[in-house]
Amino acid sequence: ENAVRMMVSLLSYNINNFMRTLAFPEKAKGLQIQSIRLRFFKIAGKLIHSGRRMMLKLSTHHVYQNEFFHILRQIQSLSW
């Protein structure tokens, strides 16, 4: 159990650093992990499935929504 928890923590830390270096704007690269989680991952939303399409509807009152969508566009623009 402890080994699995450690592996999940390590994976989440690496994903966070990966996103920070490739997608975050310069002013957000210095944020701590707790701040990143609060600003960009703890967002009220609803997943809606209609037909063949899935949509994620986010709260319109989210304070950091401009930064969120900037990071999302950066991630989408990465070519593998």
ABEGO torsion letter per residue (X at the ends): XAAAAAAAAAAAAAAAAAAAAAABBAAAAABBAAAAAAAAABBBBBBBBBEABBBBBBBAABAAAAAAAAAAAAAAABBX
